[in-house]
Amino acid sequence: MEDTLTNLSTWGYLALAFFSFGGSLIVVAAAGVLSFMGEMNLIVSLLIAITFNFVGDMFLFYLGKYHKEDIKPYFEKHKRKIALSTLILRKYGVWAIFIQKFLYGIKTLIPISMALSRYDFKKFGFYNALASPFFVLVIMLSSYYAGDSIKSLFESFKEYPWVPFVVLASLLATMWYSMVHFTKRR
């Protein structure tokens, strides 16, 4: 366990930067717990996560805006998801930038959809600059302040090692069913 914590504190900032670029909610939460445990610095973790989350969404918007033809083949199988993200964009407007940060499955598609719909680059950058700190602060500070509870939860897994797998499988099945159910045409 000590080796794992040492590796996480050594490579944790790099992993946080890499996964924050992709918008990972789990790694941001894990950085909050590691900050609670004293393995990472909370302020440095917040700054890294906010910066790379912002840059990641700006990169996706840039790809959608200026490299449409290059990315089109990768999204041929995801036309329904792009249509769903476009509907979310139309329904919620600017709030879609904030909402998409918390939704797996479409968090990469909203910036691309906004770019394809000729949304202004500067306007997206402004709202993204507000949404990125909001997302990171909510997730990381929540996990930081719940760090003691999360730590005791993981300690209880030593007694019942099968529970995390059942919970994880149930969550994944629920998320998959929800995404399939809510994206079907009615």
Secondary structure by P-SEA (a helix, b strand, c coil): caaaaaaaaaaaaaaaaaaaaaccaaaaaaaaaaaaaccccaaaaaaaaaaaaaaaaaaaaaaaacccccccccccccaaaaaaaaaaaaacccaaaaaaaaccccaaaaaaaaaaacccaaaaaaaaaaaaaaaaaaaaaaaaaaaaaaaaaaaacccccaaaaaaaaaaaaaaaaaaaaaaccc
